[in-house]
């Protein structure tokens, strides 16, 4: 019939082995399953569950699995997921082929505006988040967390951004018992007209008031260093504060000593030309 049949064998004595090395080869490990052993120990199993690799030592590199060529998963664009488990988490790394998301920590991720990367923790004392550590060389610069924005839609190509474009936003959100709701934000925007090698910017800070919902800008630092609190209108001061609260004051200074200089004024040469003091 053209068939070659063999006994099932086992890891210690595989049915397909080698002369002088009978404990290394291939065997039938169960219904519709194939096992591969070396030195009498099973290392690779294949069946309806897929392929399971327990350990495969490459003597030249000492690696558990040594892949010396490019590897592509889901090259045809099918809805195929990829998961890596750790000792305490079945979804330590999860690639969702249908939703185009890479998730660390869980398959139940929150990606509300199409973020392709999510980090999630649940239970225990873990706070979640991400740690960035740098070890040498000694430098005045530390670890880098970078936002890059272009108006071009093709990765690797460039189109200049314009005044008012957001270049990066950090949003803090809390669970209201039904969903995550915005609480506060820090955002960087283009503040002026960009030029070659020139990108004027401002920082905006916002919070969500109690009972109303929705975040509101509270402070901004402009590209010229002007600070505006509760206002976006420039009033000729480096610090501009706008408020309408019936009991709050604009600025409160509380020294720890009875006698204190509450405010000092210098001229351009650094000489004190005026003060506001209090004596208790």
LOPA-642001 format. One line per 2 residues: their letters; for each residue x, y, z of N, C-alpha, C. Coordinates in Angstrom, 3 decimals. Atoms other than C-alpha are relative to their C-alpha. Layout:
<sites>
a) X/Y/Z/X/Y/Z/X/Y/Z; ...;
</sites>
This chain:
<sites>
xx) 0.817/-1.212/0.000/0.000/0.000/0.000/0.851/1.262/0.000; -0.874/-1.168/0.000/3.034/2.286/0.085/0.168/0.613/1.362;
xx) -0.110/-0.551/-1.340/2.817/2.823/3.847/1.161/-0.640/0.748; -1.025/0.513/-0.895/5.632/2.471/6.355/-0.531/0.156/1.419;
xx) 0.591/-0.021/-1.337/4.236/1.529/9.792/1.040/-0.400/1.031; -0.936/0.310/-1.080/6.081/1.406/13.101/-0.754/-0.036/1.315;
xx) 0.589/0.002/-1.337/5.343/0.784/16.755/-0.021/1.427/0.556; 0.116/-1.339/-0.567/4.422/3.757/18.955/1.340/0.528/0.521;
xx) -1.238/-0.457/-0.614/7.704/3.905/20.809/-0.272/0.959/1.147; 0.111/-0.954/-1.096/8.362/6.427/23.547/1.223/0.879/0.037;
xx) -1.126/-0.930/-0.073/10.752/9.155/24.614/1.320/-0.732/0.219; -1.234/0.717/-0.277/13.293/6.660/25.942/0.421/-0.914/-1.125;
xx) -0.291/0.884/1.126/13.046/4.377/22.891/-0.951/0.350/-1.143; 0.884/-0.424/1.092/11.467/6.279/19.981/-0.014/-1.014/-1.130;
xx) 0.142/0.993/1.069/10.163/4.181/17.099/0.834/0.348/-1.220; -0.890/-0.420/1.089/12.186/6.192/14.580/1.238/0.620/0.641;
xx) -1.209/-0.475/-0.665/15.725/6.542/15.924/1.203/-0.279/-0.895; -1.238/0.091/0.769/19.324/6.073/14.862/0.884/-1.114/0.547;
xx) -0.913/1.052/-0.400/21.891/3.307/14.921/1.061/0.584/0.931; -0.962/-0.494/-0.975/24.022/3.782/17.997/-0.538/1.141/0.858;
xx) 0.590/-1.093/-0.795/21.662/6.470/19.392/-1.503/-0.231/0.059; 1.393/0.449/0.066/18.366/4.692/19.980/-0.939/0.762/0.929;
xx) 0.891/-0.786/-0.869/17.057/7.087/22.641/-0.233/1.413/-0.526; 0.215/-1.299/0.651/16.917/10.025/20.199/-0.750/-0.219/-1.302;
xx) 0.765/0.151/1.228/14.263/10.344/17.514/-1.437/0.426/0.165; 1.410/-0.377/0.044/10.506/10.526/16.837/-0.855/-1.183/0.425;
xx) 0.889/1.058/-0.455/7.645/8.560/18.419/-1.439/0.513/0.037; 1.419/-0.350/-0.138/3.837/8.460/18.708/-0.315/0.120/1.484;
xx) 0.198/-0.240/-1.431/3.017/10.063/22.078/-1.447/-0.162/0.430; 1.412/0.151/-0.300/-0.773/9.575/21.862/-0.804/0.125/-1.279;
xx) 0.845/-0.099/1.181/-3.760/9.778/19.531/0.259/1.311/-0.737; -0.258/-1.161/0.857/-2.875/12.168/16.683/1.072/0.919/0.571;
xx) -1.068/-0.799/-0.587/0.285/13.285/18.482/1.354/-0.599/-0.327; -1.359/0.429/0.299/3.983/13.140/17.622/0.928/0.661/1.008;
xx) -0.985/-0.537/-0.919/6.861/13.557/20.055/1.404/-0.183/-0.532; -1.398/0.060/0.385/10.561/14.222/19.536/0.843/0.022/1.276;
xx) -0.808/0.109/-1.205/13.131/13.199/22.125/1.479/0.028/-0.343; -1.451/0.009/0.123/16.856/13.572/22.660/0.572/-0.498/1.314;
xx) -0.570/0.564/-1.203/18.822/11.480/25.104/-1.043/-0.611/0.916; 1.052/0.625/-0.779/15.609/9.797/26.245/-0.989/0.975/0.619;
xx) 0.899/-1.016/-0.551/13.833/13.109/27.136/-0.750/0.695/-1.127; 0.807/-0.669/1.017/10.949/14.571/25.161/0.183/1.512/0.090;
xx) -0.185/-1.436/0.053/11.579/18.141/24.045/-1.063/0.708/-0.838; 0.978/-0.618/0.903/9.008/18.806/21.282/-1.191/-0.924/-0.146;
xx) 1.231/0.759/0.187/5.384/17.696/21.057/-0.863/0.709/-1.031; 0.860/-0.553/1.042/3.015/18.194/18.089/-1.322/-0.743/0.004;
xx) 1.325/0.601/0.041/-0.727/17.581/17.873/-1.047/1.063/-0.286; 1.074/-0.951/0.249/-4.128/19.278/17.643/0.139/1.248/0.867;
xx) -0.242/-1.148/-0.883/-2.979/21.585/20.477/1.015/0.960/-0.596; -1.040/-0.813/0.601/-0.208/22.950/18.230/1.350/-0.636/0.216;
xx) -1.368/0.455/-0.226/3.508/22.678/18.909/0.444/0.479/1.379; -0.492/-0.341/-1.331/4.908/22.570/22.454/1.481/-0.306/0.071;
xx) -1.441/0.159/-0.125/8.625/23.108/23.006/0.371/0.204/1.458; -0.394/-0.104/-1.393/9.896/22.367/26.510/1.416/0.546/0.138;
xx) -1.373/-0.468/-0.076/13.582/22.867/25.916/0.764/-0.561/-1.196; -0.832/0.468/1.104/15.983/22.682/23.010/1.301/0.787/0.061;
xx) -1.254/-0.685/-0.254/19.599/23.521/23.747/0.862/0.035/-1.247; -0.957/-0.160/1.079/21.888/24.923/21.079/1.387/0.096/0.625;
xx) -1.280/0.071/-0.681/25.390/23.960/22.162/0.927/1.145/-0.379; -0.907/-1.054/0.430/27.027/26.728/20.146/-0.291/1.317/0.705;
xx) 0.343/-1.292/-0.604/25.147/29.589/21.819/-0.478/-0.113/1.431; 0.533/0.176/-1.333/23.743/28.111/25.022/-1.433/0.465/0.142;
xx) 1.369/-0.492/-0.052/20.293/29.457/24.137/-0.972/-1.156/0.110; 1.049/1.008/-0.059/17.133/27.559/24.942/-0.518/-0.296/-1.397;
xx) 0.373/0.144/1.413/15.891/28.170/21.401/0.792/1.045/-0.776; -0.849/-0.905/0.765/18.280/29.715/18.894/-0.554/0.098/-1.417;
xx) 0.540/-0.233/1.337/16.630/31.224/15.794/0.950/0.935/-0.728; -1.011/-0.770/0.714/19.150/32.478/13.258/-0.507/0.493/-1.346;
xx) 0.587/-0.540/1.225/16.755/33.797/10.598/-1.237/0.806/0.384; 1.212/-0.770/-0.309/13.863/36.308/10.451/-1.212/-0.916/0.178;
xx) 1.213/0.770/-0.271/10.609/34.957/11.891/-1.198/0.920/-0.123; 1.205/-0.792/0.191/7.191/36.270/10.823/-1.202/-0.811/0.442;
xx) 1.247/0.613/-0.422/3.904/35.437/12.524/-1.157/0.671/-0.745; 1.208/-0.536/0.622/0.586/35.845/10.708/0.332/0.865/-1.216;
xx) -0.461/-0.789/1.144/2.255/37.009/7.494/-1.116/0.281/-0.999; 1.078/-0.188/0.972/-0.961/36.631/5.472/-1.113/0.905/0.520;
xx) 0.990/-0.929/-0.518/-2.904/39.019/7.722/-1.257/-0.654/0.518; 1.171/0.666/-0.552/-5.287/36.420/9.123/-0.185/0.410/1.465;
xx) 0.290/-0.339/-1.390/-6.947/36.931/12.509/0.594/-1.078/0.902; -0.719/0.989/-0.803/-4.325/34.930/14.423/0.640/0.709/1.181;
xx) -0.561/-0.585/-1.204/-3.383/35.737/18.024/1.315/-0.679/0.357; -1.285/0.521/-0.461/0.024/35.231/19.636/0.108/0.305/1.488;
xx) -0.007/-0.178/-1.451/0.416/34.686/23.379/1.251/-0.617/0.616; -1.138/0.499/-0.762/3.390/34.277/25.721/-0.397/0.001/1.471;
xx) 0.363/0.134/-1.410/2.755/33.002/29.267/1.239/0.069/0.879; -1.058/0.022/-1.004/4.876/33.580/32.374/-0.428/-0.947/1.117;
xx) 0.323/0.925/-1.085/4.935/31.575/35.607/-1.251/0.427/0.759; 1.159/-0.468/-0.748/2.216/33.781/37.116/-1.067/0.665/-0.825;
xx) 0.970/-0.682/0.848/0.356/35.187/34.114/-0.100/-0.725/-1.333; 0.202/0.740/1.245/-1.149/33.266/31.216/0.075/0.901/-1.222;
xx) -0.050/-0.950/1.126/-1.144/36.426/29.058/1.020/1.095/0.301; -1.040/-0.979/-0.280/2.143/38.092/29.936/0.241/0.888/-1.215;
xx) -0.071/-0.747/1.257/2.408/39.141/26.280/-1.052/-0.561/-0.931; 1.092/0.459/0.850/-0.602/38.987/23.981/-0.122/0.916/-1.205;
xx) 0.189/-0.735/1.240/-0.842/40.041/20.335/-1.366/-0.366/-0.557; 1.361/0.205/0.499/-4.478/40.427/19.249/-0.005/0.280/-1.499;
xx) -0.074/-0.149/1.440/-4.424/39.786/15.515/-1.222/0.640/-0.608; 1.211/-0.575/0.555/-8.029/40.876/15.004/-0.169/1.471/0.308;
xx) 0.157/-1.393/-0.416/-7.855/44.183/16.907/1.269/0.827/-0.154; -1.255/-0.717/0.241/-4.255/45.100/16.001/0.546/0.636/1.275;
xx) -0.460/-0.512/-1.281/-3.249/45.507/19.654/1.014/-0.973/0.603; -0.952/0.773/-0.796/-0.208/44.304/21.603/-0.254/0.333/1.464;
xx) 0.354/-0.215/-1.402/-1.102/43.840/25.267/0.966/-0.749/0.906; -0.828/0.635/-1.025/1.074/43.097/28.296/-0.841/-0.160/1.250;
xx) 0.670/0.261/-1.256/-0.576/41.444/31.285/-1.378/-0.615/-0.100; 1.371/0.504/0.098/-4.010/40.486/29.954/-0.472/0.017/-1.445;
xx) 0.681/-0.062/1.287/-6.211/39.781/26.966/-1.184/0.960/0.051; 1.104/-0.951/-0.165/-8.846/42.191/28.370/0.594/1.388/0.199;
xx) -0.687/-1.284/-0.056/-7.309/45.556/27.547/-0.967/1.141/-0.310; 0.765/-1.207/0.277/-8.622/49.118/27.302/0.768/0.849/-1.008;
xx) -0.606/-0.808/1.053/-7.741/50.840/24.019/-1.115/0.816/-0.648; 1.213/-0.718/0.397/-10.442/53.493/23.596/0.158/0.820/-1.266;
xx) -0.182/-0.800/1.215/-8.882/55.526/20.761/1.000/-0.668/-0.948; -0.824/0.741/0.945/-7.068/52.795/18.868/1.466/-0.107/0.356;
xx) -1.395/0.165/-0.391/-3.873/52.623/20.916/0.445/-1.423/-0.314; -0.450/1.344/0.352/-1.827/49.698/19.568/0.752/-0.723/1.108;
xx) -0.790/0.618/-1.060/-0.091/49.012/22.906/-0.656/0.292/1.339; 0.652/-0.151/-1.300/-1.634/48.396/26.356/0.769/-0.792/1.055;
xx) -0.599/0.678/-1.141/-0.171/47.495/29.775/-1.035/-0.040/1.108; 1.078/0.162/-0.977/-2.593/46.101/32.375/0.434/-0.956/1.105;
xx) -0.197/0.910/-1.122/-2.314/44.578/35.851/-1.317/-0.135/0.753; 1.229/0.205/-0.745/-5.016/43.170/38.099/0.252/-0.750/1.294;
xx) -0.129/0.689/-1.274/-5.227/42.229/41.780/1.364/0.139/0.623; -1.276/-0.030/-0.698/-2.462/41.868/44.301/0.425/1.407/0.372;
xx) -0.538/-1.297/-0.386/-0.201/44.770/45.217/0.673/0.721/-1.149; -0.635/-0.632/1.151/1.072/45.539/41.709/-0.732/1.290/-0.361;
xx) 0.596/-1.287/0.337/0.504/49.192/40.780/-0.207/0.155/-1.501; 0.084/-0.175/1.439/0.794/48.665/37.057/0.998/1.038/-0.470;
xx) -0.873/-1.027/0.539/2.623/51.049/34.761/1.200/-0.571/-0.720; -1.172/0.370/0.779/6.000/50.954/33.084/1.229/0.609/0.651;
xx) -1.253/-0.465/-0.578/9.559/51.267/34.357/1.037/0.151/-1.107; -1.070/-0.250/0.964/12.330/52.835/32.262/1.279/0.246/0.790;
xx) -1.253/-0.113/-0.741/15.861/52.349/33.610/1.164/0.076/-0.981; -1.196/-0.131/0.825/19.203/53.404/32.136/1.235/-0.219/0.859;
xx) -1.238/0.282/-0.708/22.619/52.082/33.246/1.175/0.407/-0.890; -1.168/-0.466/0.727/25.504/54.153/31.857/-0.242/0.084/-1.507;
xx) -1.140/-0.730/-0.561/27.247/55.674/30.189/-0.447/1.243/0.765; 0.333/-1.185/-0.789/27.344/58.613/32.612/-0.331/1.162/-0.925;
xx) 0.452/-1.072/0.873/25.435/61.522/31.081/-0.926/0.912/0.777; 0.938/-0.931/-0.619/23.454/64.605/32.019/-1.428/-0.279/-0.436;
xx) 1.325/0.365/0.495/20.511/63.062/30.140/-0.405/-1.358/0.559; 0.507/1.256/-0.524/18.316/60.344/31.623/-0.828/-0.742/-1.030;
xx) 0.851/0.766/0.916/15.852/57.841/30.108/-0.955/0.919/-0.760; 0.790/-0.837/0.910/13.741/59.184/27.249/-1.351/-0.631/-0.277;
xx) 1.352/0.404/0.398/9.986/58.956/26.698/-0.454/1.029/-1.022; 0.100/-0.954/1.103/9.292/60.537/23.331/-1.333/-0.093/-0.734;
xx) 1.171/-0.110/0.860/6.207/61.734/21.429/0.443/0.644/-1.314; -0.315/-0.566/1.306/6.603/62.353/17.690/-1.278/0.085/-0.837;
xx) 1.213/-0.198/0.793/3.842/63.800/15.469/0.354/0.629/-1.334; -0.124/-0.570/1.338/3.788/64.439/11.714/-1.374/0.025/-0.640;
xx) 1.272/-0.033/0.726/0.911/65.455/9.478/-0.009/-0.955/-1.192; -0.047/1.002/1.059/2.090/62.850/6.970/-0.613/-1.302/0.507;
xx) 0.678/1.230/-0.404/0.042/59.610/7.046/0.851/-1.244/-0.201; -0.859/1.156/0.267/2.921/57.332/5.958/1.175/-0.021/0.975;
xx) -1.141/0.084/-0.912/5.389/56.159/8.657/1.320/0.151/-0.747; -1.295/-0.241/0.619/8.879/57.380/7.845/0.030/1.210/-0.894;
xx) 0.075/-1.198/0.830/7.658/60.348/5.783/-0.335/1.199/0.875; 0.123/-1.190/-0.832/7.424/63.940/6.980/-0.830/1.091/-0.672;
xx) 0.771/-1.180/0.380/4.901/66.776/6.699/-0.100/0.891/1.225; -0.097/-0.901/-1.133/5.176/69.870/8.891/-1.339/0.129/0.724;
xx) 1.183/-0.261/-0.815/2.719/70.343/11.771/-0.278/1.492/-0.001; 0.392/-1.406/0.030/0.890/73.651/12.288/-0.335/0.472/1.406;
xx) 0.321/-0.615/-1.285/0.081/76.043/15.132/-1.267/-0.617/0.587; 1.149/0.588/-0.677/-2.261/74.425/17.669/-0.046/-1.506/-0.040;
xx) -0.007/1.467/0.047/-1.472/70.803/16.755/0.491/-0.563/1.338; -0.436/0.692/-1.213/-1.224/68.513/19.810/1.124/-0.963/-0.355;
xx) -1.161/0.864/0.251/2.151/66.724/19.965/0.101/-1.147/0.995; -0.014/1.083/-0.978/1.434/64.501/22.955/-0.866/0.355/1.188;
xx) 0.893/-0.236/-1.130/-1.081/64.117/25.770/0.101/-1.154/0.988; 0.078/0.982/-1.079/-0.944/62.325/29.114/-1.325/0.236/0.719;
xx) 1.318/-0.119/-0.606/-4.464/61.669/30.459/-0.114/-0.983/1.162; 0.254/0.836/-1.166/-5.263/60.336/33.934/-1.503/-0.220/0.118;
xx) 1.424/0.330/-0.017/-8.617/58.516/34.254/-0.315/-0.881/1.204; 0.445/0.819/-1.124/-10.612/56.900/37.072/-1.311/-0.686/-0.314;
xx) 1.218/0.778/0.214/-13.413/54.324/37.234/-1.144/0.593/0.827; 1.160/-0.549/-0.703/-16.828/55.812/38.108/-1.016/-1.076/0.365;
xx) 0.899/1.115/-0.264/-18.328/52.357/38.638/-0.635/-0.556/-1.244; 0.589/0.436/1.260/-19.420/52.093/35.038/1.015/0.012/-1.140;
xx) -1.006/-0.141/1.052/-16.457/53.187/32.904/1.132/0.880/0.520; -1.078/-0.920/-0.335/-13.165/55.074/33.005/-0.354/1.399/-0.488;
xx) 0.362/-1.383/0.310/-13.676/58.855/33.080/1.233/0.881/0.162; -1.137/-0.909/-0.041/-11.157/61.629/32.378/0.019/0.802/1.292;
xx) -0.162/-0.748/-1.246/-9.773/63.361/35.492/0.958/1.179/-0.166; -0.985/-1.068/0.172/-6.696/65.394/34.514/0.869/-0.314/-1.210;
xx) -0.849/0.221/1.181/-4.286/65.904/31.610/1.174/0.967/-0.003; -1.132/-0.852/0.360/-0.931/67.321/30.534/0.179/-0.146/-1.503;
xx) -0.069/0.068/1.465/-0.640/68.211/26.845/1.006/1.008/-0.528; -0.921/-0.883/0.720/1.997/69.685/24.547/-0.617/0.356/-1.346;
xx) 0.534/-0.471/1.271/0.898/71.808/21.572/1.027/0.870/-0.703; -0.794/-0.955/0.770/2.615/73.712/18.780/-0.512/1.400/0.327;
xx) 0.377/-1.354/-0.407/2.639/77.389/19.831/0.680/1.017/-0.908; -0.601/-0.896/0.977/3.446/79.387/16.734/0.166/-0.705/-1.331;
xx) -0.217/0.553/1.338/4.617/78.726/13.196/1.317/-0.758/-0.051; -1.253/0.763/0.064/7.169/75.883/12.870/0.815/0.371/-1.234;
xx) -0.909/-0.184/1.119/10.199/76.315/10.640/1.031/-1.112/-0.004; -1.015/1.038/0.105/13.151/74.192/9.581/0.890/0.026/1.241;
xx) -0.766/0.056/-1.238/14.757/73.103/12.856/-0.585/0.835/1.118; 0.638/-0.872/-0.989/12.288/75.259/14.830/-1.403/-0.513/0.296;
xx) 1.306/0.529/-0.382/9.287/73.928/16.785/-0.465/0.684/1.293; 0.480/-0.679/-1.207/7.729/76.488/19.211/-1.117/-0.804/0.656;
xx) 0.987/0.845/-0.672/5.651/74.763/21.883/-0.491/0.587/1.300; 0.556/-0.360/-1.300/3.459/75.230/24.938/-0.470/-1.256/0.710;
xx) 0.517/1.071/-0.835/2.424/72.987/27.812/-1.325/0.447/0.610; 1.309/-0.270/-0.589/-1.189/72.803/28.998/-0.277/-1.009/1.110;
xx) 0.353/0.849/-1.132/-2.429/71.413/32.325/-1.488/0.183/0.270; 1.430/-0.093/-0.218/-6.068/70.588/33.011/-0.506/-0.986/1.025;
xx) 0.672/0.881/-0.945/-8.389/69.039/35.584/-1.486/-0.002/-0.311; 1.449/0.099/0.162/-12.021/67.981/35.699/-0.675/0.485/1.277;
xx) 0.665/-0.500/-1.208/-14.233/69.999/38.116/-1.034/-0.985/0.526; 0.947/0.902/-0.649/-16.473/68.184/40.587/-1.422/0.292/-0.471;
xx) 1.417/-0.107/0.302/-20.040/67.523/39.453/-0.342/0.383/-1.415; 0.323/-0.460/1.361/-19.735/68.738/35.870/0.468/-0.962/-1.078;
xx) -0.541/0.889/1.018/-17.619/66.192/34.017/0.703/0.786/-1.086; -0.748/-0.667/1.053/-15.212/67.031/31.233/1.167/0.785/0.557;
xx) -1.194/-0.678/-0.473/-11.701/68.378/31.633/0.074/1.421/-0.531; -0.161/-1.396/0.361/-10.879/72.081/31.538/1.445/0.413/0.196;
xx) -1.365/-0.489/-0.140/-7.565/73.804/30.971/0.099/0.921/1.213; -0.213/-0.814/-1.192/-6.215/75.318/34.218/1.241/0.880/-0.102;
xx) -1.241/-0.759/0.094/-2.720/76.492/33.309/0.713/-0.352/-1.296; -0.843/0.262/1.160/-0.439/76.860/30.308/1.308/0.768/0.125;
xx) -1.301/-0.654/0.092/3.227/77.712/29.781/0.296/0.168/-1.486; -0.176/-0.264/1.412/3.769/79.374/26.413/1.429/-0.111/-0.459;
xx) -1.338/0.115/0.568/6.734/79.211/24.077/0.893/1.164/0.417; -0.760/-1.155/-0.445/7.803/82.651/25.396/0.218/0.003/1.514;
xx) -0.186/0.105/-1.436/7.799/81.463/29.043/-1.100/0.629/0.816; 1.110/-0.616/-0.716/4.585/83.299/29.937/-0.888/-1.087/0.591;
xx) 0.858/0.948/-0.704/2.467/81.429/32.508/-1.388/0.621/0.154; 1.378/-0.465/-0.096/-1.301/81.767/32.352/-0.808/-1.005/0.808;
xx) 0.795/0.848/-0.877/-3.547/80.363/35.111/-1.460/0.392/-0.117; 1.438/-0.216/0.181/-7.295/80.003/34.459/-0.301/1.045/-1.055;
xx) 0.237/-0.925/1.094/-6.935/82.150/31.361/0.896/-0.383/-1.167; -0.816/0.175/1.202/-5.662/81.900/27.800/0.291/1.348/-0.639;
xx) -0.201/-1.358/0.496/-5.493/85.701/27.375/1.257/0.589/0.614; -1.232/-0.627/-0.467/-2.142/87.462/27.617/-0.306/1.423/0.467;
xx) 0.283/-1.311/-0.588/-2.356/90.526/29.926/1.276/0.748/0.356; -1.246/-0.771/-0.107/1.197/91.905/29.570/0.876/-0.433/1.171;
xx) -0.825/0.468/-1.101/2.565/89.921/32.538/0.581/-1.367/-0.300; -0.566/1.330/0.158/4.886/86.934/32.642/-0.841/-1.035/0.738;
xx) 0.939/0.859/-0.706/2.361/85.487/35.129/-1.373/0.663/-0.045; 1.348/-0.535/0.133/-1.336/86.010/34.352/-0.969/-0.949/0.705;
xx) 0.945/0.807/-0.782/-4.006/84.785/36.790/-1.389/0.608/-0.135; 1.382/-0.439/0.110/-7.730/84.997/36.219/-0.854/-0.841/0.942;
xx) 0.846/0.759/-0.914/-10.240/84.059/38.945/-1.228/0.835/0.359; 1.249/-0.665/-0.362/-13.811/84.877/40.029/-0.571/-0.531/1.318;
xx) 0.504/0.592/-1.245/-14.100/82.963/43.313/-0.263/1.086/1.045; 0.354/-1.084/-0.931/-15.841/85.093/45.994/0.881/0.097/1.233;
xx) -0.811/-0.035/-1.228/-13.454/84.153/48.834/1.483/-0.234/-0.254; -1.409/0.223/0.293/-10.205/83.134/47.171/0.674/1.310/-0.383;
xx) -0.799/-1.125/0.477/-7.428/85.657/46.612/0.860/-0.452/-1.174; -0.793/0.343/1.176/-5.179/85.819/43.583/1.262/-0.747/0.355;
xx) -1.241/0.647/-0.444/-1.917/84.931/45.336/0.050/0.094/1.515; -0.143/0.007/-1.453/-1.411/83.920/48.970/1.413/-0.416/0.356;
xx) -1.345/0.291/-0.474/1.999/84.051/50.630/-0.068/-0.192/1.508; 0.058/0.296/-1.434/2.383/82.439/54.072/1.390/-0.377/0.488;
xx) -1.335/0.327/-0.529/5.865/82.712/55.597/-0.106/-0.693/1.351; -0.002/0.696/-1.291/6.799/80.597/58.617/0.479/0.898/1.120;
xx) -0.482/-0.936/-1.018/8.428/83.529/60.418/-0.972/1.168/0.153; 0.889/-1.135/-0.243/6.531/86.450/61.997/0.369/1.185/-0.879;
xx) -0.490/-1.076/0.868/8.681/89.030/60.205/0.591/-0.621/-1.249; -0.441/0.627/1.244/9.244/88.246/56.557/-0.093/0.977/-1.150;
xx) 0.125/-0.714/1.263/9.839/89.687/53.128/-0.941/-0.794/-0.890; 1.014/0.710/0.780/6.689/88.734/51.249/0.312/0.028/-1.486;
xx) -0.310/-0.101/1.423/7.921/89.944/47.876/1.164/0.961/-0.184; -1.178/-0.813/0.264/11.118/91.449/46.460/0.055/0.353/-1.492;
xx) -0.089/-0.478/1.380/11.710/93.513/43.325/1.436/0.406/-0.288; -1.356/-0.320/0.422/15.065/93.731/41.543/-0.040/0.750/-1.326;
xx) -0.141/-0.579/1.336/16.212/95.867/38.624/0.780/-0.953/-0.887; -0.654/0.898/0.961/17.915/94.434/35.548/1.417/-0.355/0.413;
xx) -1.352/0.295/-0.465/21.276/94.577/37.307/0.022/-0.884/1.231; 0.065/0.882/-1.157/20.057/92.429/40.206/-0.051/0.736/1.330;
xx) 0.078/-0.777/-1.233/19.850/95.277/42.728/-1.430/0.087/0.486; 1.348/-0.090/-0.581/16.877/95.275/45.113/-0.465/1.453/-0.051;
xx) 0.538/-1.361/0.111/14.723/98.309/44.345/-1.354/0.117/0.698; 1.257/-0.102/-0.711/11.612/97.457/46.358/-0.350/-1.313/0.673;
xx) 0.441/1.205/-0.705/10.071/95.016/48.813/-1.386/0.216/0.576; 1.207/-0.001/-0.797/6.775/94.126/50.436/0.271/-0.906/1.195;
xx) -0.334/0.748/-1.196/7.339/93.041/54.026/-1.184/-0.049/0.952; 1.033/0.117/-1.046/5.169/91.931/56.945/0.683/-0.181/1.335;
xx) -0.599/0.098/-1.318/5.837/92.219/60.684/-0.891/-0.693/1.012; 0.872/0.774/-0.865/2.996/90.159/62.086/-1.014/0.848/0.739;
</sites>
